Amino acid sequence: MYHKRCNYTNPINIYHICMKLSDNFTLAELVKSQTAERCGIDNNPDKEQIANLVSLCENVLQPIRNYFDKPVVITSGFRSHELSQKIGSSSRSQHCKGQAADIEIPGVSNKDLSDWISQNVSFDQVILEFHDPIEPNSGWVHVSFVSEYSNRENYLIAEKDENGKVRYSKCP
């Protein structure tokens, strides 16, 4: 199905796909996946997952957008269990619950972005993933939000060790 107004082709309920989750974010942005499209995977969130995406946008993504006054690029948002399995991620991932997104802002260092998030908004996890200090825009920032009362506020860095295994540590 193609909807001209949204410029989106995933077979999903059109009323949901054009849904605004906050002033600058739509459901389409948070469910878009080239892998899902290419493999014909249904990446439609249910009502609870949509509610979680709204909370993520209102409490984390929109404040980021407002502060930096630049588009926030969602590199990975909601993932259905099937999509998560296909890309080698866990079905227990916060992405599958609609509670997480991987983001970048062109022209803003991912370290600066993750630092700002950790100091200015309520969050469950901020993970600076695979950042190289020599390349300020390397990697991405994973951010999640559970609820105002359940957030752990873990600020981590993800790096691969000499064996290629991902290791997480507290971000300095």
N, C-alpha and C positions, 0 to 999 in steps of 0.2 A: 504494500500500500504506500502511495506517495502522497504527501500532503504539502501542497505548494507553500502555504503560509509558514510552516515549520521547516520546510526543506529537509524532511526526514523520511527515510524509506523503510525503517524496521517495522515488521508487522505487529503493531501494538495498538491498543485502544487509543484512538486519535485524541480523545478528550483528556487522557492522561498525559500523552506525550507533549502536548502544548501547555501543560500545567506549569504555572510559575510557582517555584518553591520559595522564592524570595524576590526582591526587586530586580536582581541581575542574573538569577539562575533559573533554568527550566529543567523539568524532568528529562527532557531529551538529552541535555548535556550530561546528566548524571547516569544515564543508562546506555549511552552510545558505546559500542564496542565493535571494532573491526572484526575481531575474532568471532563474536556472536553472529554478525552479519554474514561473514564468509562461511561459517559452519552451520548456519541455519539454527542457531541456538536461541531459544526463547529467553530473553533477558528482561522480562516484565516483572516489576516489583508488585507485591500485594499491598493492601492498605496499611498494614503495620510498617512495612519497609518504606513506603512513601512517607508516612508520618515521621519516621527516623530521618529520611532525607531532608524533609522540611526543617527538622531540628538542627541538622548538620549545617544546612544553608543559613538559617536565621542566626545561629549562634557562633558559627565559625567562618564560613565562606563569605557571607555578606559583609561582616566586619572587616575581613581582609580586603575585599574589593573596595569598600568605602575608604579605608585608610590609604591604600596604595594608589587608588584612583586609576587602576589599570585592569584590563581583563585578567581574570584568574583562569588559567587553562586547566581543565580537568583531564588528566591523562588516563585515569581509571576511577570510576565511581562505583555505582551498584554493580554487583556481579551475582547472577543466579548461581545456584549450587552447581549446575551443569557447566556453566562458563568457568567458574572457579576451578573445577576439576580439570577442564580442558587446558587451562593455562598453567596448571601445576600448582595452584594455590590451595589453601585449606578451605573446606566447606564451613569451617568455624570462623573464617575471616570476618572481621567487622564489615567488610565490603558486602558480604552476603546478607547482612542485616540492614543495610542501608545506612550504616553509621560511619562510613569512612570514604575518603577520596584521596587520590594521589594528585598533587597539584604542582604547578609552576606559574611564575609570572615572568614573562619575557622582560629582560632588562633588570631584574631583581635577583640577586644572589640567593640561592636556595638556603644558604646558612642564615642570611639576613632575614629571609621569610620565616624560617623555622624559629629563629630567635624572637622575632616580633610576635608570632603566635603564642609562644610559651610565656611571654610577658604581658600579653594584652587581652587574651580571650580565655574563656573556660573551655577545656578540651579534655578528652580521655587520653589520647596519645598523640604526640607529634614525633615522627621518626624522620630524621634526615637520612635519606637512603642513598648510599653509594656516592657520597659527595667527595669530590677531589678538590682540595683547597686551591690548587693551581688552576682548575677550571670551575669558576664560580657557579656556572649553570649546569654542572654535571649532576647526574642523579635526579632526585625529585623529593618532594615533601609529602609524607603520608600524614594525614590528620584525621582524627576521629572524635566523635562526640556521642556520649551515651545519654546522660541527663545531667541537669544542674547538680544533682545530689549524688550521682554515681561515678562521676569522672575521676580517674586516677591521677590525671595530670602527669603522666610519664613522658619525659622528653628524652628520646633515645637517638642513637646514631647506629645505622646498619652498615656493616662493612664485611667484605669477604676475607676470610683468613687465607693462609698459604695453601690450604687444601680446597679452596673454593666454597667452603661452608660459610653461610651467613651467620655473623655474630652481632648481637645487640649489646650496646653498653650505654650508660648514662651519657648524655651529651654535655660536654663541658660548657 
